[in-house]
């Protein structure tokens, strides 16, 4: 076994300079440094808040490039935010062929935004939150709108299972499989009419599946979140009745199994941890890790941590060994899958010592954001000092070590938002 010092980057460079062989490659040291950076990044991040005018609650976000994030809101606004300047560029929503009064819904909004693997297509909701809209990247030109025989309630989750096939989940208890044909996105397809208005195709799903539910909760199997495993070619979903569902995904879906989760209160988010082949589910009270590699009968469902306060997890992402959780009380926690515990704050006990874990959970607390002091606030919440703000969405720009965080008031009747860049 090599001494610890021989595994340092300095020692490696010294050996390389004299032509030494048979030692770990620079790639191995690079991987080790990256893992260390992923672990240490949360405690180094500082917040810079971003103003979004009078927009209401940011529900979804994705990085487009090093300085732009695309966001969707409860007030059904889709926009690109420049995190350097704070400039907001609205994106025109695609309209159904049906008249607007036929699908008018309040309080649904744009709840999902997903980029395909090649980052050439973006899928989200349309002007009608029940319809799937697909845009070309990087131009954000509209390509097609899934407004025919799709969902009859708001789309809450989207996952790309190939570069041209997207799956949408909805509160109507169904999944829809959509295929973006090459001719829809080709340059030969006209983008604007003579009046300069955008043109796009209208499509129907290739398949539509009804989510199975329990007899107790029959009829309320609302799909809340989706997660796709490219390595295992699986698509997972969680529904608000406390069930986990899994399908084999090869341009279409074939059901593998469904089972109830140990905690059925507000299963709000789901992510796949690629490095460990685990699914993580966030609920009102717990986070559970699911190991399904041995099949349903031997599936291991482990409640790995209890959520303090019972407000719960509202957004979740995973990268390498770290699960990031956006909470219902305006903060973020970081769970280390390898250590099976939350990351901890570090503190220095003496001037000559290095920072050591303090035993306290590492917590990033977001600023207050903006709140509209309207009648709902005056009548129901006036005088309350600390109104909880939920982190409904967050996304990393790992090359630049930046984290975009957004959300808004947890109370559905309040209008407001929070947005910040942590770097």
C-alpha positions in Angstrom: 0.0 0.0 0.0 1.3 3.4 -0.9 1.9 6.0 1.8 -0.7 8.8 1.8 1.8 11.4 0.6 2.5 9.4 -2.5 -1.1 9.9 -3.6 -1.0 13.7 -3.6 -1.0 15.7 -6.8 2.4 17.3 -5.8 4.0 13.8 -5.5 2.5 12.8 -8.8 3.9 15.8 -10.6 7.3 15.2 -9.1 7.3 11.6 -10.3 6.1 12.6 -13.7 8.9 15.1 -14.1 11.5 12.3 -13.8 9.6 9.9 -16.0 8.3 7.5 -13.2 5.8 4.9 -14.4 3.3 2.5 -12.8 1.5 5.1 -10.7 -2.0 6.4 -10.9 -2.8 8.6 -13.9 -3.4 12.3 -13.8 -7.0 11.5 -14.7 -7.4 9.6 -11.5 -6.0 12.6 -9.5 -8.3 14.8 -11.5 -11.3 12.7 -10.6 -10.3 12.8 -7.0 -10.0 16.6 -7.0 -13.4 16.9 -8.7 -15.0 14.7 -6.0 -13.4 16.9 -3.3 -14.6 20.0 -5.0 -18.2 18.7 -5.2 -18.1 17.9 -1.5 -16.6 21.3 -0.5 -18.6 23.5 -2.9 -21.7 24.0 -0.8 -19.9 25.4 2.2 -18.1 27.9 -0.1 -21.2 29.3 -1.8 -22.4 32.8 -1.2 -25.7 34.3 -2.3 -26.5 37.1 -4.8 -30.2 37.7 -5.1 -31.9 38.5 -8.4 -35.0 40.6 -8.9 -37.8 39.2 -11.1 -40.2 42.1 -11.0 -43.7 41.1 -10.1 -43.5 37.5 -11.3 -45.1 34.8 -9.1 -43.3 31.7 -7.7 -40.6 30.1 -10.0 -41.4 26.4 -10.3 -38.9 25.2 -12.9 -35.4 26.2 -14.1 -32.5 24.9 -16.3 -29.2 26.4 -17.4 -29.0 27.2 -21.1 -25.4 28.3 -21.0 -22.8 29.8 -18.7 -24.9 32.9 -18.0 -28.5 32.2 -18.9 -31.2 30.2 -17.1 -34.6 29.5 -18.5 -37.4 29.6 -15.9 -41.1 28.9 -15.6 -43.5 30.4 -13.1 -46.8 29.9 -11.4 -48.2 32.9 -13.3 -47.5 30.9 -16.5 -44.5 33.0 -17.7 -41.5 31.4 -19.5 -38.4 33.6 -19.6 -34.6 33.6 -19.9 -32.7 35.2 -17.1 -29.2 36.6 -17.6 -27.6 35.9 -14.2 -24.8 38.4 -14.9 -27.0 41.4 -15.7 -30.4 40.4 -14.3 -32.0 41.0 -17.7 -35.3 39.0 -18.2 -36.2 38.0 -21.8 -39.8 36.6 -22.1 -40.4 33.6 -24.3 -43.7 33.5 -26.3 -45.8 30.6 -25.2 -47.3 28.4 -27.9 -51.1 28.5 -28.2 -53.5 25.5 -28.6 -55.7 25.3 -31.6 -58.6 25.5 -29.3 -59.8 28.9 -28.0 -58.3 30.1 -24.8 -61.6 29.9 -22.9 -61.7 26.2 -23.5 -58.6 25.6 -21.3 -58.4 28.5 -19.0 -57.0 27.4 -15.7 -55.7 29.4 -12.7 -52.8 28.5 -10.4 -51.3 25.8 -12.6 -48.3 27.5 -14.3 -45.2 26.1 -15.9 -44.0 23.4 -13.6 -41.4 21.5 -15.7 -38.6 22.4 -18.1 -36.2 19.8 -19.5 -33.4 19.8 -22.1 -32.7 16.7 -24.2 -29.3 15.1 -23.9 -27.7 16.9 -26.8 -29.1 20.2 -25.6 -30.8 20.9 -28.9 -34.4 20.7 -27.7 -36.3 22.2 -24.7 -39.6 20.8 -23.5 -42.0 22.7 -21.2 -45.6 23.7 -20.9 -47.5 25.8 -23.4 -49.9 28.7 -22.9 -52.3 25.9 -21.9 -50.4 24.2 -19.0 -51.8 20.9 -20.2 -49.9 21.0 -23.5 -46.3 20.1 -24.2 -44.3 22.7 -26.0 -40.9 22.0 -27.7 -38.4 24.7 -28.6 -35.2 24.6 -30.7 -32.0 25.4 -28.9 -30.1 27.7 -28.8 -32.5 29.9 -30.8 -35.6 29.1 -28.7 -37.7 29.0 -31.9 -41.0 27.1 -31.4 -41.0 23.7 -33.1 -44.2 21.8 -32.0 -47.0 21.8 -29.5 -48.6 18.6 -28.1 -52.2 19.9 -27.8 -54.0 17.0 -29.3 -55.3 14.0 -27.3 -52.8 14.7 -24.5 -53.4 15.7 -20.9 -56.5 17.3 -19.4 -54.7 18.7 -16.4 -51.4 20.6 -15.9 -48.1 19.0 -16.9 -46.0 18.6 -13.7 -43.0 16.7 -14.9 -41.0 16.0 -18.1 -38.2 13.5 -18.9 -36.4 12.9 -22.2 -35.9 9.1 -22.7 -34.0 9.7 -26.0 -32.8 12.7 -28.0 -36.2 13.0 -29.8 -38.7 11.3 -27.3 -40.1 13.0 -24.3 -42.4 11.8 -21.6 -44.7 14.1 -19.7 -46.5 13.4 -16.5 -49.6 15.3 -15.3 -52.0 15.8 -12.5 -54.6 14.0 -14.6 -52.9 10.7 -13.6 -51.4 9.9 -17.0 -48.1 9.8 -18.8 -47.8 10.8 -22.5 -45.0 9.8 -24.8 -44.2 12.4 -27.5 -41.8 12.0 -30.5 -40.3 15.1 -32.1 -39.9 14.2 -35.8 -36.9 15.4 -37.7 -38.9 17.4 -40.2 -40.4 19.4 -37.3 -37.0 20.7 -36.3 -35.4 20.9 -39.7 -34.3 24.2 -41.2 -36.7 23.7 -44.2 -39.7 24.0 -41.9 -41.1 27.6 -42.1 -40.8 29.3 -38.7 -42.9 32.4 -39.3 -45.9 33.4 -41.4 -46.3 36.5 -43.6 -47.3 38.5 -40.6 -44.2 37.5 -38.7 -46.0 35.3 -36.2 -44.4 32.0 -35.3 -45.4 28.7 -36.9 -45.1 25.3 -35.3 -46.5 21.9 -35.7 -49.3 20.4 -33.6 -48.8 16.8 -32.5 -50.5 14.1 -30.5 -48.8 11.6 -28.2 -47.4 8.3 -29.5 -48.7 6.6 -26.4 -50.7 7.5 -23.3 -50.6 5.5 -20.1 -52.8 5.7 -17.0 -50.9 5.5 -13.7 -52.0 2.7 -11.5 -53.1 3.7 -8.0 -54.3 2.2 -4.8 -57.9 1.4 -4.2 -57.9 3.8 -1.3 -56.7 6.7 -3.3 -58.2 5.6 -6.6 -58.7 8.5 -9.0 -56.1 10.9 -7.4 -52.9 9.3 -8.7 -51.5 12.7 -9.7 -48.0 12.4 -11.2 -45.7 14.7 -9.3 -42.1 13.9 -10.6 -40.2 11.8 -13.2 -36.6 10.6 -13.3 -34.9 8.8 -16.2 -31.9 6.5 -15.9 -30.0 6.4 -19.2 -27.7 3.7 -17.8 -30.6 1.3 -17.0 -33.1 2.6 -19.6 -35.7 3.1 -16.9 -38.3 5.8 -16.2 -39.5 6.3 -12.7 -42.4 8.4 -11.3 -43.8 9.3 -8.0 -47.5 10.1 -7.5 -49.2 12.1 -4.8 -51.0 9.0 -3.5 -47.7 7.7 -2.2 -46.8 5.3 -5.0 -43.5 4.7 -6.9 -43.8 3.5 -10.5 -41.1 2.1 -12.9 -41.1 1.4 -16.6 -38.6 0.1 -19.1 -38.0 2.9 -21.5 -36.9 2.3 -25.1 -38.7 5.0 -27.1 -41.8 3.6 -25.6 -42.8 2.5 -22.1 -43.4 -1.0 -20.7 -44.5 -1.2 -17.1 -42.2 -3.0 -14.6 -43.9 -2.5 -11.3 -45.6 -0.1 -8.8 -45.5 -0.1 -5.1 -46.4 2.1 -2.1 -43.7 4.2 -0.4 -43.3 4.1 3.4 -44.2 7.8 3.7 -47.2 8.9 1.6 -47.4 12.5 2.6 -46.5 14.9 -0.2 -44.0 12.8 -2.2 -42.9 15.9 -4.2 -39.6 15.2 -5.9 -37.5 12.4 -7.4 -34.0 12.1 -8.7 -31.8 9.2 -10.0 -28.3 8.9 -8.5 -26.4 7.5 -11.4 -23.2 6.6 -9.6 -25.0 4.5 -7.1 -27.9 3.2 -9.2 -30.3 4.6 -6.6 -33.6 6.5 -6.8 -34.1 9.2 -4.2 -37.6 10.3 -3.2 -38.3 13.4 -1.2 -41.5 13.7 0.9 -42.9 15.9 3.6 -41.1 14.1 6.3 -38.3 11.9 4.9 -35.9 11.2 2.0 -35.9 7.6 0.9 -33.3 5.8 -1.2 -34.6 3.0 -3.5 -32.2 0.2 -4.8 -34.2 -1.6 -7.5 -31.3 -3.5 -9.2 -32.6 -6.9 -7.8 -36.1 -6.3 -9.0 -39.3 -5.4 -7.2 -39.5 -8.3 -4.7 -36.1 -7.5 -3.3 -36.3 -3.8 -3.7 -34.6 -2.0 -0.8 -36.4 1.1 0.4 -34.3 3.0 3.0 -35.6 6.1 4.8 -32.2 7.7 5.1 -33.0 11.0 6.8 -35.8 12.7 8.7 -36.8 16.2 7.5 -37.0 18.6 10.4 -40.1 20.7 10.8 -42.3 18.6 8.5 -42.3 21.2 5.7 -40.5 18.8 3.4 -38.4 18.6 0.3 -39.6 20.7 -2.7 -36.8 20.2 -5.2 -34.0 17.6 -5.5 -31.0 17.0 -7.7 -28.1 14.5 -7.5 -24.5 14.7 -8.7 -21.8 12.1 -8.0 -22.3 11.3 -4.3 -24.2 14.4 -3.2 -28.0 14.9 -3.1 -29.0 18.6 -2.9 -32.4 19.3 -1.4 -34.4 22.5 -1.7 -36.7 22.8 1.3 -40.1 24.2 2.1 -38.6 26.7 4.5 -36.2 28.5 2.2 -33.0 26.6 2.6 -30.9 23.9 1.0 -29.4 20.7 2.6 -26.8 18.4 1.2 -26.9 14.6 1.8 -23.7 12.5 1.3 -24.8 9.1 -0.1 -21.4 7.5 0.7 -21.4 8.6 4.3 -25.2 8.2 4.6 -25.6 11.5 6.4 -26.1 15.2 5.8 -23.0 17.3 5.2 -22.0 19.2 8.2 -20.8 22.7 8.9 -17.0 23.0 9.5 -15.6 25.1 12.3 -12.1 25.9 13.6 -11.5 25.0 17.2 -8.1 26.7 17.6 -5.9 29.1 15.5 -3.6 26.3 14.5 -6.2 23.7 13.6 -7.9 22.9 10.3 -11.7 23.2 10.0 -13.5 20.1 11.3 -17.1 18.9 11.2 -19.2 20.6 13.9 -22.0 18.2 14.1 -24.5 20.7 12.7 -26.2 20.2 9.3 -24.8 22.4 6.6 -27.6 24.7 5.6 -27.7 27.4 2.9 -30.5 29.9 3.9 -32.0 31.9 1.2 -32.9 35.6 1.4 -36.5 36.8 1.8 -37.2 37.5 -1.9 -40.2 39.6 -3.0 -43.8 39.4 -1.6 -46.8 41.2 -3.0 -48.7 42.9 -0.1 -52.1 42.3 -1.6 -55.4 41.6 0.0 -54.5 37.9 0.7 -51.5 39.0 2.6 -53.3 41.8 4.5 -56.3 39.6 5.5 -54.4 36.4 6.4 -50.7 36.9 7.0 -50.3 40.6 8.0 -48.0 40.8 11.1 -46.4 37.5 10.6 -42.6 38.1 10.6 -41.2 34.9 9.0 -43.4 33.6 6.2 -41.8 30.5 4.8 -40.4 30.6 1.2 -40.0 27.3 -0.6 -37.1 26.4 -2.8 -39.2 25.0 -5.7 -36.3 24.6 -8.1 -32.6 24.6 -8.2 -30.0 23.7 -10.9 -26.2 23.5 -11.0 -23.7 24.9 -13.5 -20.9 22.5 -12.5 -18.2 23.7 -14.9 -18.4 27.2 -13.3 -19.4 25.9 -9.8 -22.6 28.0 -9.7 -26.0 27.1 -8.3 -29.3 28.8 -9.3 -32.0 28.7 -6.7 -35.6 29.9 -7.0 -39.0 29.6 -5.6 -41.5 31.7 -3.7 -44.0 31.8 -0.7 -45.0 28.4 0.5 -48.6 29.5 1.0 -50.4 29.1 -2.3 -52.6 32.2 -1.9 -49.6 34.5 -1.6 -47.9 36.0 -4.6 -44.2 36.5 -4.6 -40.8 35.0 -5.6 -37.3 34.3 -4.7 -34.3 33.9 -7.1 -30.6 33.9 -6.4 -27.3 32.8 -7.8 -24.9 31.0 -5.4 -21.3 31.0 -6.4 
